[in-house]
């Protein structure tokens, strides 16, 4: 029994010294809570909404959705909404048409700014107008644009 008391004391001292070293190291070097962060591509709505790169002259940030996409789009969305607002919309909004507008706006910018983007500007505009007929069509087209935006560099 007598030999177990010094051993348990030694274990306790080792444990406390390891804890003290860890606490001191944590105070001197702060690290973010999340170790994994997802990097977004250079063609996503989040990227264009962050203003990290100049927009193409064909579609300035202040362009309204109504002027760029026409009267059919202005019937569904605010007439004074800009493309910058469309790309920076909150993703928690459960409206499928707003998701479509967000992905379409990024696809339109990419069609002007990125060589090799799979859609031309007129295709993006036409596909948006065609997708406004139903929620199913809007969700499907938003997914197609999202895939193209994510795959683009």
N, C-alpha and C positions, 0 to 999 in steps of 0.2 A: 504494500500500500504506500509506503514511504517513497518509492521510486516513481509512482504514478503522479504524485503531487508536483514534483519539479517538471515532469514531462508535460503535464497539462498547463502549467504556468508558462513553459517555453512555447507551447502551441498558441496560447493566448497572446503572448508578446509578439510572436511572428504575425499572427492575424491582425493585431492592432497596428503594427508597423506597416504592413502591406496596405491597410485601409488608409493610414495617414499619408503614405506616399501617393496613393491613387487620388485622394482628395486634394492634395497639394498640386499634382499635375493637372487635375481638372480645373483648378482655379487659375493656373497660369496660362493655359492654352484653351481657349473657347472653341468649340466646334458646333456646327449646326446640328439640330436634332435629327434631320433626315440625312442618311448617308447616300441615298440614291435620288438623283434629280433627273428628270427627263428633259433632254434637250429638244427643243422644237426646231424644225427645219426652217430654211430661209424662204419658204413659200406658203407657210400656214397663215391663217387669219391672225393668230396671235403675234406672229412676226411682223406682219404689215401693220397691225394695230399698235405695236410698240414704237413705231417710227424710227427703227434702227437704220433704215435705208431710205434714201430719197425715192419717192414714188415716180412712176413714169409720167411724162408731161401729158400724155393722152388722157390720164385719169388722175387729176389732182385730188388731194385729200379732201378738199372742200366741195368736190362734185356731189350733187345730190343724187340719190337713188332714182328719183323721178326723171332727171335729165339723162342719166346714163342708161337706164333700162327701159324707159318709156312709161306711158300712161298706165299700162296694165300693172306694172310694179307699184306705181303710186296709189293704185286702188287698194293694194294689200298692205303697204307700209306707209309710214309717215312721209308726206311729200317733202318735208325739209330735212329728212335724215341724210347725213353725208355718208360717203363710202368709208371714211375713217370710223364713224360711229358704228357702221355695219360690221366692220372687221373686229371692233373692240367690244362687241356685245357680250353680255354675261352668258356663259355656257349653261347656267342652271335654268335658264328660261326654257320652259317645256313646249314652246311653240315651234313646230316643225318648219314653218315658213321662215322664221327668224334664223334657224339653223341653215336653211337653204340660202338665204340672203348672205349670211356670214361666209359660207364656203364659196358662193358665186362671186362675191366681191373679191376674195383672195384669188380665185381662178382668173377673173378678169385682169387683175393687176399682173398676175403671172404670165398671162397671154401676151402682155406688152413687154414685160421686164425680163422674162426668162426664155432664152432660145431653146427650142426643143420641147416646150410645154405642149402637151397633147391636144389642147383646144385652142382655136383661134378666138379672137375677141368677138366676132360675130356669132360663132358657135356658142360661146358662153352666154351671150345675151339671148339668143334664140332658145337655148335649153332652159334658161330661167323662166322665160315666158310660158313655154310648154309645160313646165313643172308646176306652175301656179294653179293648174286645174283641180288638183286634189291633194290631200295630205299624203297619200301613198306615193304619188308621183314626185312630190316635193322631197319626201324622205329618201326615195331612191336616187334622185338626182343629187341631193346633198351628199349622199354617200359616195357617188361617183366622183364628184368634185373633191371631196375630202381625200379620197385615195390618190387622185392626181396631185393635189396640193402636198400631201405627205411624201409622195415619191419624188417630187421635184427637188432640184438643188439649185 
